[in-house]
């Protein structure tokens, strides 16, 4: 407890010995190529399999329970046959595009849920020397896992075995038992390694598809998403529009805070995390609503936490700039929670923060975060450079991060989680956004959907400052929460250009 311990499966992962869902091969297995609609909401009008059925390796065409598929002896033979299937689709018209989202989020807001209501806003604004109003927009993003989903299913009489890399093997077993009207004791889910989940692989539809096809074929069947299918058929972190109005005094005291967040999707619960201001503001009101969503929204690392923190922590920096106060000083002036104060102070000290009002042309930014019961702070140093293909490119050079997750069971593991969250959050801050129009994704593959790569990774320092007498809390999500606002704040500090919309790289001048 508290000692540095290497992950027990680290060697297997880096040497290729670990078994992921895409690796599973069982005797007599068939490879499925499922007919997928070309756009969201499209319905199949007609299909002609006649040419595909005559091709080498094609064993069977299956049409069952809304699933239409070719089954072949190999992936390659199935892919070739799928190219000659003649399918006619009825597509929906008038679907929203990514450019419609800010207006759609605002106009369709519903089911408001108040997460914070303290004092009297009108009274607080009357006490303010300055009032600041701003709107922040965050687009849909995908989890972009290294491994697309895959599943293999085999029936032995009325018993079902499924190999799947999902995050909820027991939940998946219950879902399969319910769908096929089986006792749960007759369903076995073998959980493989998960090549990137981040909440998105809680939903695992390929397992049900594989089981349906295996039952129809009388042989084990493998269903594996391509990269484009993984992106298109997955859920997305919801787009969000967040409006903040604050009142503050000339010496930097925040006396009023009003935040209204609209998150796309069916569940208002996704948007609640991180919606309350942690600053010592006597008059504060926070509300979260859900809005209509043209894409299927779902879980993503920190749920709505990183989104809400982006808006709040950029707005805090805007107050600092308006009052001419150093961003670290302003945060400490308005913070009474000792654990928050500790992570801010340690991060600033590790970073070598020297007080100065922004913009200072130094390219430095800071932000704080609270998620899954853990406190974090992140300080960033960056440059904006001219890229080889024209335009400007943000280069994050250094990150100093602090984590208070109480008792740290394995410090090495906690640092790894923070580092991974920071790099992942850099992607959401700088590059990542799902583009869609007419019910189709425009960038489902990595050729057009950019994620951070090895040469984008900065030098990262992580300090663990949790009290060993405090019960342990999560380390997997706090790292992603403050990195995007810290980057936005650093760009303002360097250039004087404020970015309230992500991803920032698209909007650099």
Residue pairs with C-beta under 8 A, 6 or more apart in sequence:
1 407
1 409
2 407
2 408
2 409
2 411
2 468
3 410
3 411
4 410
4 411
4 412
5 410
5 412
5 413
6 412
7 13
7 413
7 416
9 18
9 193
11 17
12 18
13 193
18 193
19 192
19 193
20 147
20 150
20 165
20 192
20 193
20 194
20 195
21 147
21 149
21 150
21 151
21 152
21 163
21 164
21 165
21 192
21 193
21 194
21 195
21 224
22 147
22 148
22 150
22 165
22 195
22 224
23 192
24 150
24 152
24 163
24 192
24 222
25 152
25 222
26 152
26 154
26 163
26 220
27 220
28 219
28 220
29 152
29 219
29 220
29 221
29 222
30 59
30 60
30 71
30 72
30 73
30 213
30 217
30 219
30 220
30 221
30 222
31 71
31 72
31 73
31 74
31 75
31 77
31 78
31 221
31 222
31 224
32 69
32 70
32 71
32 78
32 209
32 210
32 213
32 221
32 222
32 223
33 69
33 70
33 71
33 72
33 78
33 79
33 81
33 82
34 67
34 68
34 69
34 209
34 223
35 44
35 47
35 68
35 69
35 82
35 85
35 87
36 229
36 232
36 233
37 43
37 44
37 89
38 89
38 91
38 440
39 89
39 91
39 92
39 95
39 438
39 439
39 440
40 92
40 95
40 294
40 295
40 439
40 440
41 91
41 92
41 95
41 439
42 89
42 90
42 91
42 92
42 439
43 89
43 90
44 68
44 87
44 88
44 89
44 90
45 88
45 89
45 90
46 87
46 88
47 68
47 85
47 86
47 87
47 88
48 85
48 86
48 87
49 61
49 70
49 85
51 84
51 85
51 86
52 58
52 61
52 70
52 81
52 82
52 84
52 85
53 61
53 81
55 77
55 80
55 81
55 84
56 77
57 72
57 73
57 74
57 76
57 77
57 78
57 81
58 70
58 71
58 72
58 77
58 78
58 81
59 71
59 72
59 73
59 217
60 70
60 71
60 217
61 68
61 69
61 70
61 71
62 68
62 69
62 71
62 213
62 216
62 217
63 69
64 212
64 213
64 215
64 216
65 212
67 209
67 212
67 213
69 209
69 213
70 78
70 81
70 82
70 85
71 78
71 213
71 217
71 219
71 221
72 78
72 81
75 224
91 438
91 439
92 439
93 438
95 294
95 438
95 439
96 104
96 294
97 436
97 437
97 438
98 139
98 140
98 433
98 434
98 435
98 436
98 437
101 137
101 139
101 140
101 239
101 241
101 264
102 137
102 241
104 264
104 291
104 292
104 294
105 239
105 240
105 241
105 262
105 263
105 264
105 291
106 241
106 262
106 291
108 291
108 292
109 262
109 289
109 290
109 291
110 289
110 290
110 291
111 268
111 289
111 290
112 260
112 287
112 288
112 289
113 268
113 272
113 287
113 288
113 289
114 285
114 286
114 287
115 272
115 275
115 276
115 286
115 287
115 288
116 275
116 276
116 277
116 284
116 285
116 286
117 284
117 285
117 286
118 281
118 282
118 283
118 284
118 285
119 281
119 282
119 283
119 284
120 283
121 256
121 258
121 283
121 285
123 283
124 247
124 255
124 256
124 257
124 281
124 282
124 283
125 131
125 245
125 247
125 255
125 256
125 283
127 247
127 249
127 255
127 256
128 247
128 248
128 249
128 255
128 256
129 248
129 249
129 250
130 247
130 248
130 249
130 250
130 322
130 323
131 245
131 246
131 247
131 256
132 245
132 246
132 247
132 248
132 315
132 318
132 319
132 322
133 243
133 244
133 245
133 246
134 243
134 244
134 314
134 315
134 318
134 500
135 241
135 242
135 243
135 244
135 500
136 241
136 242
136 243
136 244
136 310
136 311
136 314
136 315
136 500
136 501
137 239
137 240
137 241
137 242
137 500
137 501
137 502
138 239
138 240
138 242
138 307
138 310
138 311
138 501
138 502
139 239
139 433
139 434
139 502
139 503
140 236
140 237
140 238
140 239
140 264
140 295
140 297
140 433
140 434
140 436
141 236
141 237
141 300
141 427
141 428
141 432
141 433
141 434
142 200
142 231
142 234
142 236
142 237
142 432
142 434
142 449
143 196
143 197
143 198
143 199
143 200
143 201
143 234
143 237
143 300
143 301
144 196
144 231
144 427
144 432
144 446
144 449
144 451
145 195
145 196
145 197
145 198
145 200
145 201
145 230
146 195
146 196
147 165
147 194
147 195
147 196
148 224
148 225
148 226
148 227
148 229
148 230
149 165
149 166
149 201
149 204
149 205
149 206
149 224
149 225
149 230
150 164
150 165
150 206
150 222
150 223
150 224
150 225
151 162
151 163
151 164
151 165
151 204
151 206
151 207
151 209
151 210
151 222
151 223
151 224
152 162
152 163
152 210
152 220
152 221
152 222
153 160
153 161
153 162
153 163
153 207
153 210
153 211
153 213
153 214
153 220
153 221
153 223
154 160
154 161
154 162
154 214
154 220
155 161
155 211
155 214
155 215
155 218
158 182
158 186
159 186
159 187
159 188
160 176
160 180
160 182
160 186
160 187
160 188
160 211
161 188
161 190
162 172
162 176
162 187
162 188
162 189
162 190
162 207
162 210
162 211
163 190
163 192
164 172
164 189
164 190
164 191
164 192
164 204
164 206
164 207
165 191
165 192
165 193
165 194
165 195
165 197
165 201
165 204
166 172
166 189
166 191
166 194
166 197
166 201
166 202
166 203
166 204
166 207
167 194
167 197
167 199
167 201
167 202
167 204
168 202
168 204
169 189
169 191
170 189
171 202
172 189
172 204
172 207
173 184
173 187
173 188
173 189
174 184
175 208
176 182
176 187
176 189
176 207
176 208
176 211
177 183
177 184
177 186
177 187
179 208
179 211
180 187
180 211
180 215
189 207
194 201
198 299
198 300
198 301
198 424
199 298
199 299
199 300
199 301
199 303
200 234
200 235
200 298
200 299
200 300
202 298
202 299
203 235
203 298
205 233
206 223
206 224
206 225
209 223
210 221
210 222
210 223
213 221
213 223
214 220
214 221
225 233
227 444
227 445
227 446
228 441
228 444
228 445
231 434
231 441
231 444
231 445
231 449
232 441
232 444
234 296
234 298
235 296
235 297
235 298
235 299
236 295
236 296
236 297
236 298
236 300
236 434
237 297
237 298
237 300
237 307
237 428
238 263
238 264
238 265
238 270
238 271
238 293
238 297
238 304
238 307
239 263
239 264
239 293
240 261
240 262
240 263
240 264
240 271
240 304
240 307
240 308
241 261
241 262
241 291
242 259
242 260
242 261
242 262
242 307
242 308
242 311
243 259
243 260
243 261
244 257
244 258
244 259
244 260
244 311
244 312
244 315
245 256
245 257
245 258
245 259
246 254
246 256
246 257
246 258
246 315
246 319
247 254
247 255
247 256
247 257
247 283
248 254
248 255
248 256
248 319
248 322
248 323
249 255
250 323
251 323
251 333
252 319
252 320
252 323
252 325
252 329
252 330
252 333
252 334
253 333
253 334
254 279
254 280
254 281
254 319
254 334
255 281
255 282
255 283
256 281
256 283
256 284
257 277
257 279
257 281
257 283
257 284
257 285
257 286
258 284
258 285
258 286
259 275
259 277
259 285
259 286
259 287
259 308
259 311
259 312
260 286
260 287
260 289
261 271
261 275
261 286
261 287
261 288
261 289
261 304
261 307
261 308
261 311
262 271
262 288
262 289
262 290
262 291
263 270
263 271
263 288
263 289
263 290
263 291
263 297
263 304
263 307
264 290
264 291
264 292
264 293
264 295
264 297
265 271
265 290
265 291
265 293
265 297
265 298
266 290
266 293
266 297
267 290
267 297
268 288
268 289
268 290
270 297
270 298
270 299
270 303
270 304
271 288
271 289
271 290
271 303
271 304
271 307
271 308
272 288
272 304
273 302
273 303
273 304
273 305
273 308
273 371
274 302
274 304
274 305
274 306
274 307
274 308
274 309
274 312
274 369
274 370
274 371
274 481
275 286
275 287
275 288
275 304
275 308
276 284
276 286
277 284
277 286
277 312
278 335
278 337
278 340
278 368
278 370
279 316
279 331
279 334
279 335
280 334
280 335
280 336
281 334
288 304
294 436
294 439
295 434
295 436
301 421
301 424
301 476
301 477
301 480
302 371
302 477
302 480
302 481
305 369
305 371
305 477
305 481
306 369
306 371
306 425
306 428
306 480
306 481
306 484
309 367
309 369
309 481
309 482
309 484
309 485
310 429
310 484
310 485
310 488
310 502
311 500
312 485
313 367
313 368
313 369
313 482
313 485
313 486
313 489
314 485
314 488
314 489
314 498
314 499
314 500
316 327
316 330
316 331
316 367
317 327
317 358
317 365
317 367
317 485
317 488
317 489
317 492
318 498
319 330
320 326
320 327
320 329
320 330
320 357
320 358
321 357
321 358
321 359
321 492
323 330
324 357
325 333
325 357
326 355
326 356
326 357
326 358
327 358
327 365
327 366
327 489
328 344
328 348
328 353
328 355
328 366
329 355
331 344
331 366
331 368
332 341
332 344
332 345
335 341
335 344
337 375
339 375
339 404
340 368
340 370
340 375
340 377
342 375
342 402
342 404
342 465
343 368
343 375
343 376
343 377
343 402
343 403
343 404
343 465
344 366
344 368
344 377
344 402
346 377
346 402
346 463
346 465
347 353
347 366
347 377
347 378
347 379
347 400
347 401
347 402
347 463
348 366
348 377
348 379
350 379
350 400
350 402
350 461
350 463
351 364
351 366
351 379
351 381
351 398
351 400
353 364
353 366
353 379
356 362
358 489
358 492
358 493
359 492
359 493
359 494
359 495
359 496
360 493
361 493
361 494
362 381
362 493
362 494
363 381
363 382
363 383
363 384
363 490
363 491
363 493
363 494
364 379
364 380
364 381
364 490
364 493
365 379
365 380
365 382
365 485
365 486
365 487
365 488
365 489
365 490
365 491
365 492
365 493
366 377
366 378
366 379
366 380
366 486
366 489
367 377
367 378
367 482
367 483
367 484
367 485
367 486
367 489
368 375
368 376
368 377
368 378
368 482
369 375
369 376
369 377
369 378
369 478
369 481
369 482
370 376
370 478
370 481
371 474
371 477
371 478
371 481
372 473
372 474
372 476
372 477
372 478
373 405
373 406
373 473
373 474
374 403
374 404
374 405
374 406
374 473
374 474
374 475
374 477
374 478
375 403
375 404
375 478
376 401
376 402
376 403
376 404
376 418
376 478
376 479
376 481
376 482
377 401
377 402
377 482
378 399
378 400
378 401
378 402
378 422
378 479
378 482
378 483
378 486
379 399
379 400
379 401
379 486
380 396
380 398
380 399
380 483
380 486
380 487
380 489
380 490
381 396
381 397
381 398
381 399
381 490
382 394
382 395
382 396
382 397
382 487
382 490
382 491
382 494
383 394
383 395
383 397
383 494
384 392
384 393
384 394
384 395
384 491
384 494
384 495
384 508
385 392
385 393
385 395
386 392
386 393
387 393
391 508
392 508
392 509
393 505
394 430
394 487
394 491
394 504
394 505
394 508
396 426
396 430
396 456
396 458
396 487
397 458
397 459
398 458
398 459
398 460
398 461
399 422
399 458
399 459
399 460
399 461
399 483
399 486
400 461
400 463
401 418
401 422
401 460
401 461
401 462
401 463
401 479
402 462
402 463
402 464
402 465
403 414
403 418
403 462
403 463
403 464
403 465
403 466
403 475
403 478
403 479
404 464
404 465
404 466
404 467
405 414
405 464
405 466
405 472
405 473
405 474
405 475
405 478
406 466
406 467
406 468
406 470
406 471
406 472
406 473
407 466
407 467
407 468
407 469
407 470
407 471
407 472
408 414
408 464
408 466
408 468
408 472
408 475
409 472
411 464
413 475
414 462
414 464
414 475
415 462
415 464
417 475
417 476
417 479
418 460
418 462
418 475
418 478
418 479
419 460
419 462
419 479
420 479
421 476
421 477
421 478
421 479
421 480
421 481
421 483
422 460
422 479
422 480
422 483
423 452
423 456
423 457
423 460
424 452
424 480
425 479
425 480
425 481
425 483
425 484
426 452
426 456
426 458
426 483
426 487
427 450
427 451
427 452
428 480
428 484
428 502
428 503
429 483
429 484
429 487
429 488
429 502
429 503
429 504
430 452
430 487
430 503
430 504
430 505
431 450
431 451
431 452
431 503
431 505
432 449
432 450
432 451
432 503
433 502
433 503
433 506
434 441
434 443
434 449
435 441
435 442
435 443
435 448
436 442
442 448
443 449
466 472
484 502
487 504
488 498
488 499
488 500
488 504
491 497
491 499
491 504
491 508
492 498
492 499
497 508
497 509
499 507
501 507
